[in-house]
């Protein structure tokens, strides 16, 4: 499986961004597709995921209420709508596929940089 993420960029605090990830290859319905991020000088952390076959959506506490993850099974795509962004959201965002709700991921995309200016 290959993952191709897009949608990163530079925005101001309070703005919104939408990330998208297209997967090539078969995704098992029991898999969890989602996003991790890595801020400068920090370890990679879970952001959000959903069960590909339906039935569960999960968020990190730090993004709950601001980020929304969604999927389009027909297009093998998962999206991350990010609202009310703040400088602490600055990170490289990675599209992932995991066996479990919050990882560890089995597959990683190439990452897309999100920078939030204050």
C-alpha positions as CSV (number, residue, x, y, z in Angstrom):
1,X,0.0,0.0,0.0
2,X,1.2,3.5,-0.9
3,X,-0.1,6.7,0.7
4,X,0.0,10.1,-1.0
5,X,-0.8,13.1,1.2
6,X,-1.5,16.6,0.1
7,X,-3.0,19.9,1.3
8,X,-0.3,21.2,3.7
9,X,0.7,24.9,3.7
10,X,1.3,28.0,5.6
11,X,-1.7,29.7,7.3
12,X,-2.4,32.0,10.2
13,X,-3.7,31.1,13.6
14,X,-7.4,30.6,13.5
15,X,-7.5,29.6,9.9
16,X,-8.4,26.2,8.4
17,X,-6.7,23.6,6.2
18,X,-7.8,20.4,4.7
19,X,-5.5,17.5,4.2
20,X,-6.2,14.6,1.9
21,X,-4.6,11.2,1.5
22,X,-5.1,8.8,-1.4
23,X,-4.2,5.1,-0.9
24,X,-3.1,2.8,-3.7
25,X,-3.7,-0.8,-3.0
26,X,-6.2,-2.8,-0.9
27,X,-7.2,-1.5,2.5
28,X,-8.7,-4.1,4.8
29,X,-12.0,-3.1,6.4
30,X,-10.5,-3.8,9.8
31,X,-7.6,-1.3,9.2
32,X,-7.5,2.2,10.7
33,X,-6.6,4.9,8.3
34,X,-5.6,8.3,9.7
35,X,-3.0,10.8,10.6
36,X,0.1,11.2,12.8
37,X,2.1,14.4,13.1
38,X,5.6,15.4,14.1
39,X,6.3,18.8,15.4
40,X,9.9,20.2,15.4
41,X,11.9,18.6,18.1
42,X,9.2,16.3,19.2
43,X,8.2,12.7,18.6
44,X,5.5,11.6,16.2
45,X,2.1,11.6,17.8
46,X,-1.3,10.3,16.9
47,X,-3.8,12.8,15.5
48,X,-6.9,11.0,14.3
49,X,-8.1,7.8,12.7
50,X,-11.1,6.0,11.5
51,X,-11.9,2.3,10.8
52,X,-11.9,1.8,7.1
53,X,-14.9,-0.5,7.2
54,X,-16.8,1.9,9.4
55,X,-17.8,1.9,13.1
56,X,-15.2,4.1,14.8
57,X,-13.5,7.5,14.7
58,X,-10.8,8.5,17.1
59,X,-9.1,11.8,17.9
60,X,-6.2,13.0,20.1
61,X,-7.4,15.2,22.9
62,X,-5.4,18.1,21.5
63,X,-7.4,18.2,18.3
64,X,-10.9,17.0,19.4
65,X,-13.5,19.5,18.5
66,X,-11.3,21.2,15.9
67,X,-10.3,18.5,13.5
68,X,-12.6,16.2,11.6
69,X,-11.6,13.0,9.8
70,X,-13.6,11.6,7.0
71,X,-13.3,9.0,4.2
72,X,-14.4,8.3,0.7
73,X,-14.1,4.5,0.3
74,X,-14.8,4.6,-3.4
75,X,-11.8,6.9,-3.9
76,X,-9.6,5.2,-1.3
77,X,-9.2,8.7,0.3
78,X,-9.2,10.0,3.8
79,X,-9.4,13.7,4.6
80,X,-8.6,15.7,7.7
81,X,-10.4,19.0,8.0
82,X,-8.5,21.2,10.5
83,X,-10.2,24.3,11.9
84,X,-9.1,26.8,14.5
85,X,-5.5,26.1,13.9
86,X,-2.9,27.3,16.3
87,X,0.9,27.4,16.2
88,X,1.1,24.2,18.3
89,X,-0.4,22.4,15.3
90,X,2.7,23.2,13.3
91,X,4.1,19.8,12.2
92,X,4.7,17.4,9.4
93,X,1.5,15.4,9.0
94,X,1.7,11.8,7.9
95,X,-1.1,9.7,6.5
96,X,-1.0,6.3,8.0
97,X,-2.7,2.9,8.0
98,X,-2.6,0.9,11.3
99,X,-3.9,-2.3,12.7
100,X,-5.1,-0.6,15.8
101,X,-7.0,2.7,16.5
102,X,-4.0,4.8,17.6
103,X,-1.2,2.9,15.9
104,X,1.6,2.1,15.6
105,X,1.2,2.6,11.9
106,X,2.1,-0.2,9.5
107,X,2.2,2.1,6.5
108,X,3.3,5.8,6.3
109,X,2.8,8.4,3.6
110,X,5.5,10.9,2.7
111,X,4.3,13.7,5.0
112,X,3.0,17.1,4.3
113,X,4.1,20.2,6.2
114,X,1.6,22.4,8.0
115,X,2.8,25.7,9.4
116,X,0.7,28.0,11.5
117,X,1.9,31.5,12.1
118,X,0.8,33.5,15.1
